[in-house]
């Protein structure tokens, strides 16, 4: 699993977007957006539908190419844009659809595509999975994030919605060493399940990851985030310290671009 703290201090800018433009034919989804995310902080990315939040996040995580502008990771410009390249740089994303395999166990989901093979002659020859080792590492990792599950061996489809979302976050945290991007992580969850996800989110930030959260739950973002970036019509119109602002200011900036 990744070393989340290697060479990075809390507060360091690890993701920076400068003058990002994205066009789809005649439609300009991003109009010179500027954005940054810092290690050890939760940054909420807010805005109305169509403001450009998901487009910007998808560019940062390599899912779609930018039309122009510059992206930086740990101070170095990102020139090749792809999901794989972003993951190689330690940038992982958690989507609403979770991207979990429902019929697999918790360890098999965490290690999906990164399975550990038994360190023996036949293990290497026949690629036999070391399920015991993956289970122990997974259990320790979840405990480190404050996630307690009754069983590690049951299919994840048997977990609650909050447990599945927390597992999806934990899976990304296991391999990320720069940033974690979350798109509406608590959509359709109850209050109790949301609390579990927010707890996991904060635990990820405490591992010195830059956590970027897209959400429509503005009051909750004011409560759980460290910074709030507000987008309007394809631009970032404000970058605020969460504890120094309020709901009225955020809504005004979203609607008019002015506080």
C-alpha positions, 0 to 999 in steps of 0.5 A: 500500500502507499506511503501517504506522507512521503515528502509532503507536509500538511498544507502543501499544495499538491494539486494545482489547476491553472487557467483550465479550459474545457470545450465541447464543440461550441459549449465551454464547460470550463472558462479558465478555472483555477483551483488548488488542493492541499495535503491534510485538508478537505476542500469542498467544491461547490456550485450549481448543476452545470457549474463545472465541478465534475468536469474539473474533477474529471480533468484532475483525475485523468478521466477527460482531457483538458482543452488548454491550461496547466495541471500540476501535481506536487509542483510538477506539470502533468503532461500526459492525461489519463486515469492510469497516469493520475493513479501513478501520481497518487490521485484516486477518485471515488464515484457515486457508483462506488466501483466495487465488485459486489460479489467479492469480499472486502480484501478482494475488493481492496486488492482488486487488480493489485492482488498479493501472490503467495511467496512460494514456488507453487504460489508464484507458478500458479499465481495463488492468491495469499488471501490470509495476507490480504485479509490481515493488511485490509483489516489493519488498514480499515482499523487505521481509518476507524472502520469496523466491519463485522466480517471481512469475508462476506460479499460487499453487497451484504454491507450497508450503504454507509459501509460500502461507501466507506469501503470505497473510500478506504480502497482509494486511500489504500493506494493514493499518496497525493489526493482523493477526489469524491463526487457526491460521496453521501448521496442517497445515504441516511444520516447515520451512514453519512456520519461514517463516510465523513469520519472516513473522509477526515481520517483520509485527510489526517493521512496527509492526503488532499481530499476534494469533495463535490457535494450539494450538501452545503451546510454539511460541507461548511461543517466538515471541510477546511476550505470551500471553493465555489464554482459558477459558470465554469470558473472558480469564483471564491476560495474560502476558509470554511470556518470563516464563512457562512451559508448565506455567503456561499449561496450568494457566491453560487448564485451571483458570483459575489458575496 
